[in-house]
């Protein structure tokens, strides 16, 4: 009997605490994520659009971009208060350089999340320097060089074959060829340089 009273004396208060925790309506601040562009860089002159989503466990009340309310736009009519809102916006600056935007997402209970989103607008294509061409015994040639970019070299293609490397501002390369082959270098923003050594 005493044991039952002791257990009941411990369990009931614990259940009350758990119920208070579980019953809480707003457990998290909103989450805001940018999904495109993935690398944070785009070509200058391309159709610039930032795509992302805001989400909250009780509902999103506001998405402010550089002080302007995004949810006031007619395309977002009826979205306010939803738990997940997909959005897109176009940056005002379209010239080359760093564009930075502040997104403030507020949920229906007043919790706010701030995201500073930098975007590199890059109109400069990568450069390629061929540093050597060596004749091999079997009639093939070994071509070596360096690809450079003002941001990051993301991909080097020799013909249809992609070279493996970690993106960097300067990437050395070497490949063997038995004839003319095109070399295509792409930077993080999508600018392309193609050359045939």
N, C-alpha and C positions, 0 to 999 in steps of 0.2 A: 504494500500500500504506500509506504513512504517512498519507495523507489518510483512508483508511478507519479506521485506528486512532484518528486524532484525532476523527473524527465519532462513532465508537463510544464513545470516551472522554467525549464531551459528551452524547450522546443517552441512554446508559444511566443516568447519574445523573439526568438530567432526567425520564426515564420513572419512575424510582424515586420522585422527589419528587411527580410527578403521581399516581402510584398511591397514595402515602400520603395525598394530599389527597382524592382521589376515594373512597378506601376508608374515610374517616372516617364513623362511623355517625351522630353527632348534630351536624349543622351549624348548627342554629338553636335559639334559645330558643322556647318556645311562643308562639303568637299567640292573643289573646283579643279578640273583637269583640262589641259589643252591636248588634243589628240592629233591635230595637224596644224602646221607642218611639224613632222616628228623630230627633225634635227634642229629646229630652231633657226633655220636659214632658208631663204628663198631667193630665186633669181629676180633681179630688178626687171621691171617691165612685164613680169608674169602676172596673172590675175591673182592678186594677193587676197587670201581669205584665211582667217583664224577660225578653227573649228574646235569645239570642246563641249563639256557638259558640266552642269552643277547638280549636286544631289544632296539631299538632307533627309534624316529619318522622320521629320514631321512636315516638311514642305519648304520650298524655296520662295521667299517673299520678294527678293530683289537681287538683280544682277547689275551692278554699276560698272561701266567701263570708262575709265578716265573721267569720272564724275557724272556721266550721262547714264540714265536708266535704260537698260537694254529691253526690259520687259514692257516698256511703254510703246514700243514699236508694234504696229498692227499685226505683223507676222507672229508675234508672241501673245496675242490676245488669248486669254483662257489658260495660259501656262502658269501664271502666278499661283503659288500654293501647292503645285505638284511636287512630288518627291524627286523626280528626275526631269531635268530640262536640258535638251540638246540645243546648242546655240552656234551661231556663226557670225563673224564680224569682219569688216574690211578695215585695215589700218589707214589712217589719214595720210601718213608719210609714205610716199612711194619712191623716193630717191634712195640712192645707195647709202648705207650706213646702218647704225644700230637704232632700232625703233623699240621703245619700251612702253608697256602699257600696264596700268594697275586695274585689276579686277577685284571688286568687293562683292561677295555673295553673302546675303543675310537671310537667315531662316525666319519662319513665322513667329518664333519666340524671341527674336532679336539677336541671336548669336551670329557673329560675322567672321568670315574667313577672307584673308587678303592674299592675292597672288600677283606678284610682279612678273610679267612675261616679257622677256627680251626676245627680239626677232632681228636677225642679221639679214639685211637686204643687200644682196651681193650681185653686182653686175659684171664682175671681173672674172673672165674664164681662167682656168689653170694654165700654166706654161709647161712646156716639155723641152728639156735640153738633152740631146743625144751626146753622151760623153765618149762613146767608143763603138766601133764596129770591128769585130775580129773574125777573120776567116777561120773556119774549122776544117779539119782533115776530110770530113765526108762531104764537102761542098756546101755545107750549111754556114750560116753566119750567126755570131753572138752579138746582140745589140744591148748596150747598157746605157743608162741615163738616169735623169732625175726629173720627177714631176713635182711642181711647186704650185701653191695656191696662197692667196691672201688670208684664207680661212683654213679649210681642211680639204685635202685630196681624199675623196671617198672611194673611188673605184678606178682601176686601171684594167682595160681590156686589151688583150693582144689577139687580134682577130675576133673570135667568138669565145675566147677563154679569159675568165676573170682571174687576176692575180690576187693572192692572199696577202694582206697586210692590215695593220691597225691604222685607221685614218690619222693623218698627220699633215702638217703644213708643207713638209718636204718628204718625198718618198723615193728612195732609190729603187731602180728596177733593172733586171737582166732577163733576157729571153733569147732562145735560139730559134732561128727560122731558116727555111729552105727556099725562100723566095720573098717577094714583097708581101708585107702584111700590114694592116692598119693598126695603129695604136690610138686608143681612145681613153682620155683621162676626164673624169667627172669630179667636180667638187661637191661639197656638202649641199650647196644651194641648187645644184642641177646644171650649172654651167659646164659646157663640154668643149674640149679641144681634141681634134682628130688630126693625126699626121701619119704619113707613110714614109718610114725611114729609107 
